Amino acid sequence: MSHPYPAALRRALPPCVAFTLLAVAPAFAQQTAAPFAGTAPDAATSLDEISVSATGVPTPLARTGSSVTVLTAETLEAQQRRTVPDALQQVPGLNVVQTGGPGGQTSVFIRGANSNHTKVLIDGIDATDPSNGNGSFDFGQLLTEDFSRIEVLRGPQSGLYGSDAIGGVVSFTTKRGAGPTRITTRVEGGSFGTFNQSGRISGAQDGFDYSVSVQHLRAAATPVTPRNLIAAGLPIRPNYYDNETVSAKLGYQFTDTFRVNSVTRFINSRLLLTGDDYGTFPVTLGAFRGEADVQQVFSRNEAEWTPIAGFHNIFAINYSNLFNRQATNVYDPLNPIPTTGLGERTRYEYRGDYLLSPGNLLLFGAQRDEESLSTIDLNPFGSGSLKARNGNTAGYGEAQLTPFDRASFVANLRHDENDAFGPATTFRVAPSYVLPFSETRLKGSVGTGFKAPTLSQLSQSFPAFNFFANSNLKPEESLGYDAGIEQPFGDRVLAGVTYYRNDFTNLIAANATFTSNENVGKAESYGAEAFVSVRFTDTLSGRVDYTNTVTKNEITNQELLRRPRHKGSATALWTPLPGLTVSGTVIVLGHFVDGNRDFSVTRLKNPGFTIVNLAVNYDVNETVSVFGRVDNLFDRRYENPTGFLGPGLAVYGGVRVSTF
């Protein structure tokens, strides 16, 4: 059954939607980038790709030393990746951990950093939930149909993005309307009781552009709990997940120099899962039926003003409202009592960029964030009810310079003043140089990052367990650098390798007496990312990536959990006939250290896994396409994390219809 929205969410949604219908969506300058040897035959070299996240404005990768992976809408459609966790599996330098199938809690570990060390932006909106205990973003609620691009920026990025950007940044940009009105619908069905639908209307006319999308994903019966973890006589209940996502991106160009924009995203999801009974030891699985309900609103409203050529200004207000309700036992809703959390964030932002000359640009800005949490946990051993607030004011600047031909230099500096813990200053420098004749690209970066303590860590206590909040916590910090080389071989082959290292200090962890959190942790990670991208023919292209990650907790001298030392991926795209596209993906994850499901065994070896996915798209005519895919072709049984089965062999198919 569905649950009523919290009062704050009911108050927030109408004005967000109303403004969206009257205003316009963020007009981030979009250019097509080919992430994995391209979806177009002529997109063979990443040196021509464009990244927005690396510098804050569209910048060719050849002009920044940052390590960036770009997934375009064309790539997502060719591979038929319907959820963000599935899409991110192929990205080098990170491990995606999902508790079972669609809708399961999903974390991302970038270059060995913690899962809460990733900054997540949706059309420029900070998407992190202020009510989350450790600030880790749940990627499991994001569907992909309305995204025009996903960028994964690796390495410390707080010099531009502030708190959370210790491991890197994952930035999502939604599609913008263009051209005549176009209506697209898609219906898909398949394994695990899957029935998905989506619809989008988009276009542009007389200065007004619009894109409105509706997505529905349902996976009614995904098995996620291993049989050996269920007590004898108890049923194995599959996960049931239902997600409804609505997004709108609108824009109006009043004059040649002034434009207003708005974007709104609403997510409503429900997950039924096998509940864990922590009232027994060892923990009993199968006796309970758990439920997790999520309602989220993200909104950004902005004005763009270009008073003179080359001087661009953005004034924006962002708002996010994230509500969740967790019920451990839906069969007995009062034992234990469901808990709720509500996180809200408002950001007031100014950003400007001034083009000094071709290849030389200054970017600068200021932000004010206000965030709050409200939680209710009335169980005997719960935290009770809590309301907490915090704020942060920041200013930043960036210079993009071309000191001489083929050389580029990007540097940024940011200063944050947090109402709770005071100042934090961070930076990043990223040079790049393309050698003449050989076209070899040398790149590198060095930067710092920080992660602010969460409202929960500062304010939420659990007296029944003799564990108390610590209002004196300081930010977690990191220093990281990387250096790499990319070499084209003709116009069909590109290869590269990047070495990286990160040092993490002041990590928040339980103190020696387990009575509170303190800044007592210290860790390191280092490794390399390598790739080869090949355009074999005008119709066949492919790419292979390999990542090596070494991590160590410098306090215990042990390897960090859920960071596989070896990860590989291979992608291929073949267009044997006009209108027919075949895509293949192989994901290989080496063994890693993990705990069991309830962490009564804190360290064990997970053997890793290999999965193979295939997808076929065929355009019947200009308006009708049919498609199908097979995920986990060889039905590999795997767990990531340990105690949660990944989906086995699955087959899906459907049809897409558009107006032209």
C-alpha positions as CSV (number, residue, x, y, z in Angstrom):
1,M,0.0,0.0,0.0
2,S,1.1,3.6,-0.5
3,H,1.8,6.0,2.4
4,P,0.8,9.6,2.7
5,Y,3.5,12.1,2.1
6,P,4.9,13.9,5.1
7,A,3.4,17.4,5.6
8,A,6.6,19.1,4.5
9,L,6.7,17.2,1.3
10,R,3.0,18.0,0.6
11,R,3.8,21.7,1.1
12,A,6.9,21.6,-1.1
13,L,5.6,19.7,-4.1
14,P,2.9,22.1,-5.4
15,P,5.1,25.2,-5.6
16,C,7.9,23.2,-7.2
17,V,5.6,21.8,-9.9
18,A,3.8,25.1,-10.4
19,F,7.1,27.0,-10.9
20,T,8.3,24.3,-13.3
21,L,5.2,24.7,-15.4
22,L,5.8,28.5,-15.6
23,A,9.5,28.6,-15.9
24,V,12.3,26.7,-17.6
25,A,14.9,23.9,-17.2
26,P,18.6,24.5,-16.7
27,A,20.2,25.2,-20.0
28,F,23.5,23.5,-19.4
29,A,25.4,23.7,-22.7
30,Q,25.2,20.1,-24.0
31,Q,27.5,18.5,-26.5
32,T,27.5,14.9,-27.5
33,A,30.4,12.8,-26.0
34,A,31.2,9.2,-26.9
35,P,32.3,7.4,-23.8
36,F,33.1,3.9,-24.9
37,A,34.5,4.0,-28.4
38,G,31.3,5.8,-29.3
39,T,27.8,5.1,-30.5
40,A,28.7,6.9,-33.7
41,P,31.2,5.5,-36.2
42,D,33.3,8.7,-36.2
43,A,33.6,8.9,-32.4
44,A,36.7,7.0,-31.8
45,T,38.9,9.2,-29.7
46,S,38.1,10.5,-26.2
47,L,40.3,13.5,-26.9
48,D,37.3,15.1,-28.6
49,E,34.9,14.4,-25.7
50,I,33.3,17.2,-23.7
51,S,33.0,17.2,-19.9
52,V,30.9,19.6,-17.9
53,S,31.7,18.3,-14.4
54,A,35.5,18.5,-14.7
55,T,35.5,22.3,-14.7
56,G,31.8,23.5,-14.3
57,V,31.5,24.5,-17.9
58,P,31.7,22.4,-21.1
59,T,35.4,21.7,-21.7
60,P,37.1,19.3,-24.1
61,L,38.9,16.6,-22.1
62,A,42.1,17.4,-23.9
63,R,42.1,20.7,-22.0
64,T,41.8,19.2,-18.5
65,G,43.9,16.7,-16.6
66,S,41.0,15.2,-14.8
67,S,39.9,11.6,-15.1
68,V,36.3,11.6,-16.4
69,T,34.0,8.9,-17.8
70,V,30.9,10.1,-19.8
71,L,27.9,7.9,-20.5
72,T,25.6,9.5,-23.1
73,A,21.9,8.8,-23.6
74,E,22.8,7.0,-26.8
75,T,25.1,4.6,-24.9
76,L,22.4,4.0,-22.2
77,E,19.8,3.2,-24.9
78,A,22.1,0.9,-26.9
79,Q,22.9,-1.1,-23.7
80,Q,19.3,-0.8,-22.4
81,R,20.4,0.2,-18.9
82,R,17.2,1.2,-17.2
83,T,18.7,1.9,-13.7
84,V,21.7,4.0,-12.7
85,P,23.3,1.1,-10.7
86,D,23.3,-1.1,-13.9
87,A,24.7,1.8,-16.0
88,L,27.6,2.5,-13.5
89,Q,28.8,-1.1,-13.4
90,Q,31.0,-0.6,-16.4
91,V,32.7,2.6,-15.3
92,P,36.4,2.2,-14.3
93,G,37.7,3.2,-10.9
94,L,34.5,2.4,-8.9
95,N,32.7,-0.5,-7.4
96,V,28.9,-0.5,-7.3
97,V,27.4,-2.3,-4.3
98,Q,23.6,-3.0,-4.4
99,T,21.6,-5.1,-1.9
100,G,19.9,-7.3,-4.4
101,G,18.0,-6.3,-7.5
102,P,16.3,-3.0,-8.5
103,G,15.6,-0.6,-5.7
104,G,18.1,-2.2,-3.3
105,Q,20.3,0.2,-1.3
106,T,23.1,1.1,-3.7
107,S,26.5,2.6,-2.8
108,V,29.4,3.6,-5.0
109,F,33.1,3.4,-3.9
110,I,35.4,5.5,-6.1
111,R,39.1,4.8,-6.1
112,G,39.0,3.2,-2.7
113,A,37.2,6.1,-0.9
114,N,34.2,5.5,1.3
115,S,30.7,5.2,-0.1
116,N,29.8,8.6,1.5
117,H,32.8,10.3,-0.2
118,T,31.0,10.8,-3.5
119,K,29.3,14.1,-4.5
120,V,26.1,13.5,-6.4
121,L,24.5,16.2,-8.6
122,I,21.2,16.0,-10.6
123,D,21.1,19.0,-12.9
124,G,23.4,20.9,-10.5
125,I,21.3,20.0,-7.4
126,D,23.1,18.4,-4.5
127,A,21.1,15.2,-4.2
128,T,22.5,13.9,-0.9
129,D,19.9,13.2,1.9
130,P,20.6,15.3,5.0
131,S,18.7,12.7,7.1
132,N,21.0,9.9,6.1
133,G,23.1,8.7,9.0
134,N,26.5,8.8,7.3
135,G,25.6,10.8,4.2
136,S,26.0,8.0,1.7
137,F,23.8,8.5,-1.5
138,D,21.4,5.8,-2.5
139,F,21.8,5.4,-6.3
140,G,19.2,2.6,-6.3
141,Q,16.3,5.1,-6.8
142,L,17.5,6.6,-10.0
143,L,16.1,5.6,-13.4
144,T,17.9,6.5,-16.6
145,E,15.3,7.3,-19.3
146,D,15.4,11.1,-19.0
147,F,19.2,11.4,-18.6
148,S,21.1,12.9,-21.5
149,R,24.5,12.2,-19.9
150,I,26.1,10.7,-16.7
151,E,29.6,12.0,-15.9
152,V,31.8,10.2,-13.3
153,L,34.7,12.5,-12.2
154,R,37.3,10.7,-10.2
155,G,39.7,12.1,-7.6
156,P,39.2,14.8,-4.8
157,Q,37.0,17.6,-6.2
158,S,36.1,19.7,-3.2
159,G,38.1,22.7,-4.7
160,L,35.0,23.2,-6.9
161,Y,32.2,21.2,-5.3
162,G,32.8,21.4,-1.6
163,S,31.8,18.8,0.9
164,D,31.5,15.1,0.0
165,A,33.7,15.2,-3.1
166,I,36.6,13.2,-1.6
167,G,36.5,10.3,-3.9
168,G,34.9,12.0,-6.9
169,V,31.7,13.4,-8.4
170,V,28.8,11.7,-10.2
171,S,26.8,14.2,-12.2
172,F,23.5,13.6,-14.0
173,T,22.1,15.9,-16.6
174,T,18.5,15.5,-17.9
175,K,17.4,15.9,-21.6
176,R,16.5,19.3,-22.9
177,G,13.8,19.9,-25.5
178,A,14.8,20.9,-29.1
179,G,13.2,21.0,-32.5
180,P,9.5,20.1,-33.3
181,T,7.3,18.5,-30.8
182,R,8.3,14.8,-30.3
183,I,6.4,12.2,-28.3
184,T,8.2,9.0,-27.4
185,T,6.7,6.0,-25.5
186,R,8.3,2.7,-24.5
187,V,6.9,-0.5,-23.0
188,E,9.1,-3.4,-21.7
189,G,8.6,-6.6,-19.9
190,G,10.6,-9.6,-18.9
191,S,12.1,-11.7,-16.1
192,F,11.4,-11.2,-12.4
193,G,7.9,-9.8,-13.0
194,T,9.3,-6.8,-14.8
195,F,6.9,-4.4,-16.5
196,N,8.3,-1.0,-17.4
197,Q,6.9,2.0,-19.2
198,S,8.1,5.5,-20.1
199,G,6.8,8.5,-22.0
200,R,8.4,11.8,-23.0
201,I,7.2,14.9,-24.8
202,S,9.8,17.4,-25.8
203,G,10.4,20.3,-28.3
204,A,11.2,23.9,-28.7
205,Q,9.4,26.9,-30.3
206,D,9.6,30.7,-30.2
207,G,12.2,30.7,-27.4
208,F,10.5,28.1,-25.3
209,D,11.9,24.6,-24.9
210,Y,10.4,21.8,-22.9
211,S,11.0,18.2,-21.9
212,V,8.6,16.3,-19.7
213,S,9.2,12.6,-18.8
214,V,7.3,10.0,-17.0
215,Q,8.9,6.7,-16.0
216,H,7.6,3.6,-14.3
217,L,9.7,0.6,-13.4
218,R,8.3,-2.5,-11.6
219,A,10.2,-5.7,-10.8
220,A,7.7,-7.8,-8.9
221,A,9.8,-10.9,-7.9
222,T,13.6,-10.5,-7.8
223,P,15.2,-13.2,-5.6
224,V,17.9,-11.6,-3.5
225,T,18.3,-13.7,-0.3
226,P,20.5,-16.8,-0.4
227,R,18.7,-20.0,0.7
228,N,21.3,-20.9,3.3
229,L,20.6,-17.7,5.2
230,I,16.9,-18.5,5.7
231,A,16.0,-20.4,8.8
232,A,14.4,-23.9,8.2
233,G,10.7,-23.7,7.6
234,L,10.6,-20.0,6.6
235,P,9.7,-18.9,3.1
236,I,12.2,-17.2,0.7
237,R,10.4,-14.0,-0.3
238,P,11.7,-12.2,-3.4
239,N,12.0,-8.4,-3.5
240,Y,9.1,-6.3,-5.0
241,Y,10.1,-2.9,-6.3
242,D,7.9,-0.2,-7.9
243,N,9.3,3.2,-8.9
244,E,7.5,6.2,-10.4
245,T,9.6,9.1,-11.6
246,V,8.4,12.3,-13.2
247,S,10.8,15.0,-14.4
248,A,10.2,18.3,-16.2
249,K,12.9,20.6,-17.8
250,L,11.6,23.8,-19.2
251,G,13.3,27.0,-20.5
252,Y,12.5,30.4,-22.0
253,Q,14.8,32.7,-23.8
254,F,13.4,36.2,-23.2
255,T,16.2,38.1,-25.0
256,D,19.6,37.3,-26.5
257,T,21.1,38.0,-23.1
258,F,18.5,36.8,-20.6
259,R,17.0,33.3,-20.0
260,V,15.1,31.6,-17.1
261,N,15.3,27.9,-16.4
262,S,13.7,25.4,-14.1
263,V,14.0,21.6,-13.5
264,T,11.9,19.5,-11.2
265,R,12.2,15.7,-10.4
266,F,9.8,13.7,-8.3
267,I,10.5,10.1,-7.3
268,N,8.0,7.8,-5.5
269,S,9.2,4.2,-4.8
270,R,8.3,1.2,-2.7
271,L,10.4,-1.8,-1.9
272,L,9.3,-5.0,-0.2
273,L,12.2,-7.1,1.0
274,T,13.2,-9.9,3.3
275,G,13.4,-8.4,6.8
276,D,16.3,-9.0,9.2
277,D,15.2,-9.8,12.8
278,Y,18.0,-8.3,14.9
279,G,16.2,-9.3,18.0
280,T,17.8,-12.8,17.7
281,F,21.4,-14.0,17.6
282,P,22.4,-14.9,15.1
283,V,20.1,-12.6,13.1
284,T,17.1,-14.4,11.7
285,L,16.1,-13.8,8.0
286,G,12.7,-14.7,6.5
287,A,10.5,-14.2,9.5
288,F,9.8,-10.6,8.6
289,R,8.7,-8.8,5.5
290,G,10.3,-5.4,5.4
291,E,9.2,-2.3,3.5
292,A,11.0,0.9,2.4
293,D,9.1,3.8,1.0
294,V,10.8,6.8,-0.6
295,Q,9.4,10.1,-1.8
296,Q,11.9,12.7,-3.2
297,V,11.6,16.1,-4.8
298,F,14.5,17.9,-6.5
299,S,14.0,21.4,-7.9
300,R,16.3,24.0,-9.4
301,N,15.1,27.4,-10.6
302,E,17.6,29.8,-12.2
303,A,18.1,32.9,-14.3
304,E,20.9,33.3,-16.8
305,W,22.2,36.7,-17.8
306,T,24.9,37.6,-20.3
307,P,25.3,41.4,-20.1
308,I,28.3,41.4,-22.5
309,A,29.8,38.9,-24.8
310,G,31.8,36.3,-22.8
311,F,30.4,37.2,-19.4
312,H,27.9,34.6,-18.3
313,N,26.0,34.7,-15.0
314,I,23.7,32.3,-13.2
315,F,21.5,33.1,-10.2
316,A,19.8,29.9,-8.8
317,I,17.8,28.5,-6.0
318,N,17.9,24.7,-5.4
319,Y,15.6,22.7,-3.2
320,S,15.5,19.1,-2.2
321,N,13.1,17.2,0.0
322,L,13.8,13.5,0.7
323,F,11.4,11.4,2.8
324,N,11.8,7.8,3.7
325,R,9.8,5.3,5.8
326,Q,11.4,2.0,7.0
327,A,9.2,-0.8,8.3
328,T,11.0,-3.9,9.4
329,N,7.9,-6.1,9.7
330,V,4.8,-5.2,7.6
331,Y,2.9,-8.2,9.1
332,D,3.1,-6.6,12.6
333,P,3.5,-2.8,12.0
334,L,3.9,-2.0,15.7
335,N,6.7,-4.5,16.4
336,P,9.0,-2.9,15.7
337,I,7.5,0.5,15.0
338,P,8.3,1.9,11.5
339,T,10.8,4.7,11.5
340,T,10.8,7.8,9.3
341,G,13.3,10.4,8.1
342,L,13.0,13.7,6.3
343,G,15.9,15.6,4.9
344,E,15.6,19.1,3.4
345,R,18.2,21.3,1.7
346,T,17.9,24.8,0.2
347,R,20.8,26.3,-1.8
348,Y,21.1,29.9,-2.9
349,E,23.8,30.2,-5.6
350,Y,25.6,32.6,-7.9
351,R,28.0,31.5,-10.5
352,G,29.8,33.6,-13.2
353,D,32.3,32.8,-15.9
354,Y,34.2,35.3,-18.0
355,L,36.0,34.5,-21.2
356,L,39.2,36.4,-21.2
357,S,40.3,35.1,-24.6
358,P,39.9,31.9,-26.5
359,G,41.1,29.1,-24.2
360,N,41.3,31.4,-21.1
361,L,38.4,31.6,-18.8
362,L,37.7,32.6,-15.2
363,L,34.9,31.0,-13.2
364,F,33.7,32.2,-9.8
365,G,30.8,31.8,-7.5
366,A,29.2,31.8,-4.0
367,Q,26.7,29.4,-2.3
368,R,24.6,29.3,0.9
369,D,23.2,26.0,2.0
370,E,20.6,25.4,4.7
371,E,19.9,21.8,5.6
372,S,17.7,20.0,8.1
373,L,16.7,16.6,9.3
374,S,13.6,15.3,11.1
375,T,13.6,11.7,12.3
376,I,11.1,9.6,14.3
377,D,12.1,6.3,15.9
378,L,9.8,5.4,18.8
379,N,11.2,1.9,19.3
380,P,12.5,1.0,22.8
381,F,16.0,0.9,21.6
382,G,15.6,3.7,19.0
383,S,16.9,7.3,18.9
384,G,13.4,8.8,19.6
385,S,12.4,12.0,17.7
386,L,15.0,14.5,16.5
387,K,15.1,17.8,14.6
388,A,18.5,19.3,13.6
389,R,19.7,22.1,11.3
390,N,23.0,23.3,9.9
391,G,24.2,25.7,7.3
392,N,27.3,26.4,5.1
393,T,28.5,29.4,3.2
394,A,31.1,29.0,0.4
395,G,33.0,30.9,-2.2
396,Y,35.1,29.5,-5.0
397,G,37.1,30.5,-8.1
398,E,38.6,28.7,-11.0
399,A,41.0,29.6,-13.8
400,Q,41.2,27.7,-17.1
401,L,44.3,28.8,-19.0
402,T,46.1,28.0,-22.2
403,P,49.6,29.1,-21.4
404,F,50.9,28.0,-24.9
405,D,49.8,25.9,-27.8
406,R,48.6,22.4,-26.9
407,A,48.9,23.1,-23.2
408,S,46.0,23.6,-20.8
409,F,45.9,24.3,-17.1
410,V,42.9,24.3,-14.7
411,A,43.1,25.3,-11.1
412,N,40.4,26.0,-8.5
413,L,40.2,27.1,-4.9
414,R,37.3,27.1,-2.5
415,H,36.6,28.2,1.0
416,D,33.7,26.9,3.1
417,E,32.5,28.3,6.4
418,N,30.3,25.8,8.2
419,D,28.0,26.9,11.0
420,A,28.9,23.8,13.0
421,F,32.6,23.3,12.6
422,G,34.0,26.4,11.0
423,P,36.3,26.8,8.0
424,A,37.6,24.4,5.3
425,T,39.8,25.4,2.3
426,T,40.4,23.1,-0.6
427,F,42.0,23.2,-4.0
428,R,42.6,21.3,-7.2
429,V,45.1,21.7,-10.1
430,A,44.8,19.8,-13.3
431,P,47.3,20.4,-16.2
432,S,47.2,18.7,-19.6
433,Y,49.5,18.8,-22.6
434,V,49.3,17.2,-26.1
435,L,52.7,16.4,-27.6
436,P,53.1,17.5,-31.3
437,F,53.6,14.9,-34.0
438,S,52.7,11.9,-31.7
439,E,49.5,13.5,-30.3
440,T,50.4,11.9,-26.9
441,R,48.4,13.5,-24.1
442,L,50.0,13.9,-20.7
443,K,47.7,14.7,-17.9
444,G,47.6,14.9,-14.1
445,S,45.9,16.5,-11.1
446,V,46.4,17.1,-7.5
447,G,43.7,18.2,-5.1
448,T,42.2,18.1,-1.6
449,G,38.7,17.0,-0.4
450,F,36.6,17.1,2.7
451,K,33.5,15.5,4.0
452,A,31.5,17.4,6.6
453,P,30.0,15.4,9.5
454,T,26.4,14.7,9.0
455,L,23.5,16.1,11.0
456,S,23.0,12.6,12.5
457,Q,26.6,12.3,13.6
458,L,26.5,15.7,15.2
459,S,23.1,15.4,16.9
460,Q,21.6,11.9,17.0
461,S,22.2,9.7,20.1
462,F,21.1,6.1,20.9
463,P,21.0,6.1,24.8
464,A,19.8,2.5,25.0
465,F,23.1,1.5,23.4
466,N,25.1,4.0,25.4
467,F,26.1,5.7,22.1
468,F,25.9,9.5,21.9
469,A,26.3,12.2,19.3
470,N,29.4,14.3,19.1
471,S,28.9,18.0,18.3
472,N,32.6,18.6,18.1
473,L,33.3,16.4,15.1
474,K,35.5,17.9,12.4
475,P,35.4,17.2,8.6
476,E,37.0,14.1,7.1
477,E,39.9,15.1,4.8
478,S,41.8,13.8,1.8
479,L,44.8,14.6,-0.4
480,G,44.9,12.9,-3.8
481,Y,46.8,13.0,-7.0
482,D,47.0,11.2,-10.3
483,A,49.1,11.2,-13.5
484,G,48.3,9.7,-16.8
485,I,49.1,9.3,-20.5
486,E,46.8,8.7,-23.5
487,Q,48.2,7.7,-26.9
488,P,46.2,7.5,-30.1
489,F,47.4,5.0,-32.8
490,G,46.1,6.3,-36.0
491,D,42.4,7.4,-36.0
492,R,41.0,4.1,-34.8
493,V,42.9,3.2,-31.6
494,L,43.3,5.1,-28.3
495,A,45.1,3.7,-25.2
496,G,45.8,5.2,-21.8
497,V,46.8,4.6,-18.3
498,T,46.5,6.7,-15.1
499,Y,48.2,6.1,-11.7
500,Y,46.4,7.6,-8.7
501,R,46.9,7.8,-4.9
502,N,44.6,9.1,-2.1
503,D,45.4,9.7,1.6
504,F,42.4,10.0,3.9
505,T,42.7,11.5,7.4
506,N,40.4,12.5,10.3
507,L,37.9,9.8,9.3
508,I,34.9,9.6,11.5
509,A,34.7,6.3,13.4
510,A,33.6,4.9,16.7
511,N,36.0,5.7,19.6
512,A,37.8,3.0,21.6
513,T,34.9,2.6,24.1
514,F,32.2,2.6,21.4
515,T,30.3,5.4,23.1
516,S,30.6,8.0,20.3
517,N,32.1,8.9,17.0
518,E,35.5,10.7,16.8
519,N,37.9,11.8,14.1
520,V,40.2,8.8,14.6
521,G,40.4,7.0,11.3
522,K,43.2,7.1,8.7
523,A,43.4,5.2,5.4
524,E,45.1,5.2,2.0
525,S,44.4,3.9,-1.5
526,Y,46.4,3.8,-4.7
527,G,46.3,2.0,-8.0
528,A,45.9,2.4,-11.8
529,E,43.3,2.7,-14.4
530,A,44.1,1.5,-18.0
531,F,42.0,1.3,-21.2
532,V,42.1,0.5,-24.9
533,S,39.4,1.9,-27.2
534,V,39.3,0.5,-30.8
535,R,37.1,1.3,-33.8
536,F,37.6,-1.9,-35.8
537,T,35.4,-0.8,-38.7
538,D,32.9,1.9,-39.4
539,T,30.3,-0.4,-37.9
540,L,32.2,-2.2,-35.0
541,S,33.8,-0.6,-32.0
542,G,34.9,-1.7,-28.6
543,R,36.6,-0.7,-25.4
544,V,38.4,-2.6,-22.6
545,D,39.0,-1.1,-19.1
546,Y,41.1,-2.4,-16.2
547,T,41.3,-0.9,-12.7
548,N,43.7,-1.9,-9.9
549,T,42.9,-0.6,-6.4
550,V,45.0,-1.2,-3.3
551,T,43.6,0.1,0.0
552,K,44.7,0.0,3.7
553,N,43.2,1.1,7.0
554,E,46.3,2.7,8.5
555,I,45.0,2.2,12.0
556,T,44.4,-1.6,11.8
557,N,46.7,-2.3,8.8
558,Q,43.9,-4.1,7.0
559,E,42.4,-3.9,3.6
560,L,39.2,-1.8,3.3
561,L,35.9,-3.6,2.8
562,R,34.2,-3.8,-0.5
563,R,37.1,-2.5,-2.6
564,P,38.1,-5.2,-5.1
565,R,41.7,-5.0,-6.0
566,H,41.0,-6.0,-9.7
567,K,38.1,-4.8,-11.9
568,G,37.7,-5.1,-15.6
569,S,35.0,-4.3,-18.2
570,A,34.7,-4.7,-21.9
571,T,32.0,-3.1,-24.1
572,A,31.3,-3.5,-27.8
573,L,28.9,-1.9,-30.3
574,W,28.1,-3.4,-33.7
575,T,25.8,-2.0,-36.4
576,P,25.7,-4.9,-39.0
577,L,22.7,-3.4,-40.8
578,P,21.1,0.1,-41.0
579,G,18.8,0.4,-38.0
580,L,20.2,-2.8,-36.3
581,T,22.5,-2.3,-33.2
582,V,24.0,-5.0,-31.1
583,S,25.7,-4.2,-27.8
584,G,27.7,-6.4,-25.4
585,T,29.1,-5.7,-22.0
586,V,31.3,-7.9,-19.8
587,I,31.9,-7.0,-16.1
588,V,34.7,-8.8,-14.1
589,L,35.1,-8.1,-10.4
590,G,37.9,-9.7,-8.5
591,H,37.7,-11.0,-4.9
592,F,37.3,-8.5,-2.1
593,V,37.0,-8.4,1.7
594,D,33.5,-8.0,3.1
595,G,31.5,-8.8,6.2
596,N,28.5,-11.2,6.3
597,R,25.0,-9.8,6.1
598,D,24.7,-8.9,9.8
599,F,28.5,-8.3,10.3
600,S,28.7,-10.9,13.0
601,V,31.6,-12.1,10.9
602,T,33.4,-8.8,10.2
603,R,35.9,-10.0,7.6
604,L,35.6,-12.7,5.0
605,K,36.6,-13.2,1.3
606,N,34.0,-12.6,-1.4
607,P,35.2,-14.5,-4.5
608,G,34.1,-11.9,-7.0
609,F,32.2,-12.6,-10.3
610,T,31.9,-12.2,-14.0
611,I,28.7,-11.2,-15.8
612,V,27.9,-10.8,-19.5
613,N,25.1,-8.7,-20.9
614,L,23.8,-8.5,-24.5
615,A,21.3,-6.1,-26.0
616,V,19.8,-5.7,-29.5
617,N,17.9,-2.7,-30.9
618,Y,16.1,-2.7,-34.3
619,D,14.4,0.3,-35.9
620,V,11.5,-1.1,-37.9
621,N,10.9,2.4,-39.4
622,E,11.3,6.0,-38.4
623,T,8.8,5.8,-35.6
624,V,8.8,2.2,-34.3
625,S,11.7,0.3,-32.7
626,V,11.8,-3.2,-31.1
627,F,14.5,-4.2,-28.6
628,G,15.5,-7.0,-26.4
629,R,18.3,-7.9,-24.0
630,V,19.8,-10.7,-21.9
631,D,21.4,-9.8,-18.6
632,N,23.8,-12.2,-16.8
633,L,23.9,-14.4,-19.9
634,F,25.6,-17.3,-18.1
635,D,23.4,-17.1,-15.0
636,R,26.4,-16.4,-12.7
637,R,25.5,-16.6,-9.0
638,Y,27.2,-13.8,-7.1
639,E,26.8,-11.6,-4.1
640,N,27.8,-7.9,-3.8
641,P,27.5,-7.2,-1.0
642,T,27.9,-10.5,0.7
643,G,24.5,-11.9,1.8
644,F,22.5,-10.4,-1.1
645,L,22.2,-12.3,-4.4
646,G,22.7,-10.4,-7.6
647,P,20.0,-11.1,-10.3
648,G,20.5,-14.2,-12.3
649,L,19.8,-14.9,-16.0
650,A,17.1,-12.4,-17.2
651,V,15.5,-11.8,-20.5
652,Y,13.6,-8.6,-21.5
653,G,12.0,-7.2,-24.6
654,G,9.8,-4.3,-25.7
655,V,8.8,-1.7,-28.2
656,R,9.4,2.0,-28.6
657,V,7.1,4.3,-30.6
658,S,7.7,8.0,-31.4
659,T,5.9,10.6,-33.5
660,F,8.6,10.9,-36.1
